[in-house]
Amino acid sequence: MPADRPRPGTLQEVAAAVGVSAKTVSNAFSRPDQLSAALRERVLATARRLGYPGPNPLAAGLRRGRVGAIGVAYDNGLSYAFDDPVAVALLAGVAAAAEPAGSGLLLVPGSADPARRLAAVSDAVVDGLVVSSVGDDDPLLAAAIARGLPLAVVDQPRPDRLAALGAAAAPWVGIDDRAAAAAVAAHLLDLGHRRLAVVSFGMHGDPIVPGLVDERAQAAATYAVTRDRLAGYRDAAERAGIDWASVPVFHGGDSTPAVGEAGADAVLATDPRPTALLCLSDRLAEGALRAAERRGLRVPGDLSVAGFDDAATAAGLGLTTVRQPTREKGRAAGQALLDLLAGRPAPPRTPLPAELVTRTSTGPAS
């Protein structure tokens, strides 16, 4: 504190100046119904004069065993929470559950530095944590479990992995990604496409060199959502008699239009050129549409493109995709965590519904 700045007053000094107990001063701030209006005004006026800001809300929360905030931990950087429409919808859902309960949100974003990532969870002053879509081996989750934080998980890890990590009771909210992915792939196959390609977001949290990956690398993915969506595409392709090893799969490590454009360029350079692209997110599909336009390919005349999520931007792009209830995922996870904190039973782990939405980005194979 600078030497020329006066020291703030303390609760005890305010109590002494007014001639009341320290508890009365505290009540003037936090339980005004316990004092007369005149006495409360005397306490508050004295506090202002002495520069006392009021009781520390964090300390008060710790004494009650609650701090009034839940954390939302996710795998990407902080800006991702505001740039990605799916992330925005998820956070809006968590907030819809937290706000009526009087809880705030603390964002706990991913970090390339493992030590900072662990510290973000170990030091977070929260009552519990909504963990959104992290890898099976993410140290963030292990740190939260070791700390004993109440958890609710969105998408991944899956319940079986949570049980193996020691969090078998943690509520889980998600969809059947494998079945949903199979449905969108079957849609393209029903349109006559036999030359498929895939543009994928992250398969694992380790640094990568973007490029085409084989079946072994796909099966080793530590992100369950990636693993299951790829498996769903493969299920549909093999039912149609397509050798999955012949399907080019690009791994870009992130879910942005820039990665989608690079991935589309990579798979469209293969021979024979694919006639349909399966993108693991709408953001990736957005980039794939840019690549098609730059190459002079008509969509869907020369190339069909399908996404996943039905993000807020998908309809404007005419994008065929899988609609999943992202906002409801956030709300359900937030409510499950609040129920857990209140000692209420967790809801059953029933997958939420997802559905295929067909638009103008897919059409018959040329």
C-alpha positions in Angstrom: 0.0 0.0 0.0 1.5 3.5 -0.9 2.7 5.4 2.2 0.4 8.4 1.4 -2.7 6.3 1.3 -4.5 5.8 4.7 -5.0 2.3 6.0 -8.6 1.1 5.7 -10.5 0.9 8.9 -11.3 -2.4 10.5 -14.6 -3.9 11.7 -13.4 -3.6 15.3 -12.6 0.1 14.9 -16.0 0.8 13.5 -17.6 -1.2 16.4 -15.6 0.8 18.9 -16.5 4.2 17.3 -20.2 3.4 17.3 -20.2 1.7 20.6 -21.6 -1.6 19.5 -20.4 -5.2 19.0 -18.4 -6.4 16.0 -21.4 -8.7 15.2 -23.7 -5.7 15.0 -21.4 -4.1 12.5 -21.3 -7.2 10.4 -25.1 -7.5 10.6 -25.4 -3.9 9.3 -23.8 -5.1 6.0 -25.1 -8.7 5.7 -28.2 -8.9 7.8 -29.8 -5.5 7.9 -33.1 -6.8 9.2 -31.4 -7.4 12.5 -30.9 -3.7 13.2 -33.1 -0.6 13.3 -32.8 1.7 10.3 -31.3 4.4 12.5 -28.6 2.2 14.0 -27.7 0.7 10.6 -27.2 4.1 9.1 -25.0 5.1 12.0 -22.8 2.0 11.5 -22.6 2.5 7.7 -21.8 6.2 8.0 -19.0 5.4 10.5 -17.7 2.7 8.2 -17.5 5.2 5.3 -15.8 7.7 7.5 -13.2 5.2 8.6 -12.8 3.7 5.2 -14.0 0.2 6.2 -15.3 -1.6 3.1 -17.4 -4.2 4.8 -16.9 -7.9 5.6 -14.8 -9.9 3.3 -17.3 -11.9 1.2 -14.8 -14.7 0.5 -14.1 -15.2 4.2 -17.8 -15.2 5.0 -18.5 -17.7 2.3 -15.7 -20.0 3.6 -17.2 -19.8 7.1 -20.5 -20.9 5.6 -18.8 -23.7 3.6 -19.9 -22.0 0.3 -18.4 -19.2 -1.8 -21.3 -18.6 -4.1 -19.5 -19.5 -7.4 -19.2 -22.5 -9.6 -16.3 -23.0 -12.0 -16.6 -24.0 -15.6 -13.4 -25.8 -16.8 -12.8 -26.4 -20.5 -10.0 -27.3 -22.8 -9.4 -24.2 -24.8 -8.1 -20.7 -24.2 -10.2 -18.0 -22.5 -11.1 -16.2 -25.8 -12.7 -19.5 -27.1 -15.5 -19.1 -24.6 -16.6 -15.9 -26.5 -15.5 -16.7 -30.0 -17.2 -20.1 -30.5 -21.0 -20.0 -30.7 -21.3 -23.5 -29.2 -19.2 -22.5 -26.2 -21.3 -19.4 -25.8 -24.5 -21.4 -25.8 -23.1 -23.9 -23.2 -22.0 -21.1 -20.9 -25.5 -19.5 -21.3 -27.0 -22.7 -20.2 -24.8 -23.0 -17.1 -25.6 -19.4 -16.2 -29.3 -20.1 -16.6 -29.0 -22.7 -13.8 -26.6 -20.7 -11.6 -28.3 -17.4 -11.7 -31.6 -18.3 -9.9 -29.5 -20.1 -7.3 -27.5 -16.9 -6.6 -24.2 -18.5 -7.9 -21.7 -16.8 -10.1 -19.5 -18.4 -12.7 -15.7 -18.6 -12.8 -14.1 -19.6 -16.1 -11.2 -22.0 -15.8 -9.8 -22.2 -19.4 -7.2 -24.5 -20.7 -3.5 -23.6 -20.9 -0.5 -24.9 -22.8 1.4 -24.8 -19.6 0.5 -27.9 -17.5 1.6 -26.2 -14.2 -0.7 -23.2 -14.9 -3.5 -25.6 -15.8 -3.2 -27.5 -12.6 -2.9 -24.3 -10.5 -6.1 -22.9 -12.1 -8.1 -25.8 -10.6 -6.1 -26.2 -7.4 -6.4 -22.5 -6.6 -9.9 -21.8 -7.9 -12.2 -20.5 -5.2 -15.4 -22.3 -6.2 -18.1 -24.5 -4.7 -17.9 -27.1 -7.5 -16.9 -27.5 -11.1 -18.6 -28.1 -14.4 -16.0 -29.8 -16.5 -16.8 -29.3 -20.2 -15.3 -31.7 -22.8 -11.8 -32.5 -21.6 -9.6 -35.4 -22.6 -9.5 -38.8 -20.8 -6.0 -38.0 -19.6 -6.4 -34.3 -18.8 -4.5 -33.4 -15.5 -7.2 -30.8 -14.8 -9.8 -33.4 -14.0 -7.4 -35.5 -11.9 -6.5 -32.4 -9.9 -10.2 -31.5 -9.3 -10.9 -35.1 -8.2 -7.9 -35.1 -5.9 -9.1 -31.8 -4.3 -12.5 -33.4 -3.7 -14.4 -30.8 -5.7 -18.0 -31.7 -6.5 -18.1 -32.2 -10.3 -20.6 -32.4 -13.2 -19.2 -33.3 -16.6 -20.4 -32.3 -20.0 -19.6 -34.7 -22.9 -16.3 -36.1 -21.9 -14.8 -38.0 -20.3 -17.5 -40.6 -20.5 -19.0 -42.2 -17.4 -16.8 -45.3 -17.6 -13.6 -43.1 -17.6 -15.0 -41.0 -14.7 -15.4 -44.2 -12.7 -11.9 -45.3 -13.4 -10.6 -41.9 -12.3 -12.5 -42.2 -9.0 -15.5 -39.9 -9.8 -18.1 -42.6 -10.5 -20.8 -40.5 -8.8 -20.2 -37.4 -10.9 -23.3 -36.4 -13.0 -22.6 -36.6 -16.7 -24.5 -34.8 -19.5 -24.1 -35.5 -23.2 -25.5 -37.1 -26.4 -24.8 -40.4 -28.2 -22.1 -38.9 -30.5 -21.5 -42.2 -32.2 -25.1 -42.7 -33.3 -25.4 -39.0 -34.3 -22.3 -39.2 -36.4 -23.5 -42.4 -38.1 -26.7 -40.6 -39.0 -25.1 -37.8 -40.8 -22.7 -40.1 -42.6 -25.6 -42.3 -43.7 -27.3 -39.2 -45.1 -24.4 -38.6 -47.4 -24.2 -42.3 -48.4 -27.9 -42.3 -49.1 -27.2 -39.4 -51.5 -24.9 -41.7 -53.4 -21.5 -40.5 -52.1 -18.8 -43.1 -51.9 -15.7 -40.9 -51.7 -15.9 -39.5 -48.2 -13.3 -37.5 -46.2 -13.2 -36.3 -42.7 -12.0 -33.0 -41.1 -11.5 -33.5 -37.4 -10.8 -31.3 -34.4 -8.5 -32.5 -31.6 -7.9 -36.2 -31.0 -5.7 -35.6 -28.0 -4.3 -32.7 -26.0 -0.6 -33.1 -27.0 0.9 -30.7 -29.6 0.5 -32.0 -33.1 1.6 -31.4 -36.7 -1.7 -31.1 -38.6 -2.2 -33.7 -41.3 -3.8 -36.9 -42.4 -3.9 -39.6 -39.8 -4.4 -43.4 -40.0 -6.9 -45.7 -38.3 -4.4 -46.5 -35.5 -4.1 -42.8 -34.6 -7.9 -42.4 -34.7 -8.4 -45.3 -32.3 -5.9 -43.9 -29.9 -7.7 -40.5 -29.5 -8.0 -39.5 -25.9 -10.9 -37.2 -26.6 -14.0 -39.4 -26.3 -16.1 -37.2 -28.5 -13.6 -37.3 -31.3 -13.2 -41.1 -31.0 -17.0 -41.7 -31.0 -17.8 -39.4 -33.9 -15.1 -41.0 -36.0 -16.4 -44.4 -35.0 -19.9 -43.4 -36.0 -18.7 -42.2 -39.4 -16.9 -45.5 -39.8 -19.9 -47.6 -38.8 -22.0 -46.0 -41.6 -19.2 -46.3 -44.2 -18.6 -49.9 -43.5 -22.3 -50.8 -43.6 -22.2 -49.3 -47.1 -19.2 -51.5 -48.0 -16.6 -48.7 -47.9 -13.1 -49.6 -46.6 -12.5 -47.1 -43.8 -8.8 -47.2 -44.5 -9.5 -45.5 -47.8 -11.2 -42.5 -46.2 -8.8 -39.6 -45.7 -9.0 -38.2 -42.2 -7.4 -34.8 -41.3 -6.5 -34.0 -37.7 -6.1 -30.3 -37.1 -6.1 -30.2 -33.3 -8.6 -27.4 -32.9 -12.2 -26.4 -33.9 -11.9 -23.1 -35.9 -12.7 -22.1 -39.5 -9.0 -21.8 -40.2 -8.4 -25.4 -39.2 -11.4 -26.5 -41.2 -10.1 -24.7 -44.3 -6.7 -26.3 -44.0 -8.2 -29.7 -43.4 -10.4 -29.4 -46.4 -7.4 -28.4 -48.6 -5.6 -31.5 -47.3 -8.3 -34.0 -48.0 -9.3 -32.4 -51.3 -5.8 -32.8 -52.6 -6.1 -36.6 -52.3 -6.8 -38.8 -55.3 -9.5 -39.5 -56.1 -10.9 -36.2 -54.9 -13.7 -36.7 -52.2 -17.2 -35.7 -53.1 -18.4 -35.3 -49.5 -16.7 -33.9 -46.4 -17.7 -34.9 -42.8 -16.6 -32.2 -40.4 -16.7 -32.8 -36.7 -18.0 -29.3 -36.0 -19.8 -26.5 -37.7 -16.8 -24.2 -37.2 -14.7 -26.7 -39.2 -17.4 -27.0 -41.8 -17.4 -23.2 -42.2 -13.7 -23.3 -43.1 -14.4 -26.2 -45.5 -17.0 -24.1 -47.3 -14.3 -21.4 -47.7 -11.9 -23.9 -49.2 -14.5 -25.2 -51.6 -15.3 -21.6 -52.8 -11.6 -20.7 -53.2 -11.1 -23.9 -55.3 -14.2 -23.1 -57.5 -16.1 -26.1 -56.3 -19.9 -25.8 -56.2 -21.6 -26.8 -53.0 -23.4 -29.2 -53.2 -23.0 -29.7 -57.0 -19.3 -30.7 -56.8 -18.9 -31.2 -53.1 -21.2 -31.8 -50.2 -20.2 -30.6 -46.7 -21.8 -31.6 -43.4 -21.0 -30.3 -39.9 -22.0 -31.1 -36.4 -23.7 -29.0 -33.6 -26.2 -26.8 -35.4 -24.4 -23.7 -34.1 -26.1 -20.3 -34.4 -24.3 -19.7 -37.7 -25.2 -23.0 -39.3 -28.6 -22.0 -40.8 -27.2 -18.9 -42.4 -24.5 -21.1 -44.1 -27.2 -23.6 -45.3 -25.2 -26.2 -43.5 -26.4 -29.8 -43.1 -25.5 -30.8 -39.5 -26.4 -32.6 -36.3 -28.5 -30.5 -34.0 -27.6 -31.1 -30.4 -29.1 -29.2 -27.4 -25.9 -27.3 -26.3 -27.6 -24.8 -24.1 -29.6 -27.5 -22.4 -26.4 -29.4 -21.8 -25.0 -26.5 -19.9 -28.2 -25.9 -18.0 -28.5 -29.6 -17.1 -24.9 -29.8 -15.9 -25.2 -26.6 -13.9 -28.4 -27.8 -12.2 -26.9 -31.2 -11.5 -23.9 -29.6 -9.8 -26.2 -27.4 -7.7 -28.3 -30.4 -6.8 -25.1 -32.2 -5.7 -24.0 -29.2 -3.6 -27.5 -29.2 -2.0 -27.4 -32.9 -1.2 -30.1 -33.7 -3.7 -29.8 -36.9 -5.9 -28.1 -36.6 -9.2 -30.3 -37.1 -12.3 -29.9 -40.3 -14.4 -27.2 -40.3 -17.1 -29.6 -40.5 -20.0 -28.2 -39.1 -23.3 -29.9 -35.9 -24.5 -31.5 -36.1 -28.0 -29.7 -35.2 -31.2 -31.1 -35.0 -34.7 -30.0 -34.7 -38.3 -30.8 -31.3 -39.9 -30.5 -31.3 -43.7 -29.9 -28.1 -45.6 -28.5 -27.0 -48.9 -24.8 -27.9 -48.3 -25.4 -31.5 -49.1 -26.9 -33.0 -52.3 -26.6 -36.0 -54.6 -23.2 -37.2 -55.7 -22.3 -35.8 -59.1 
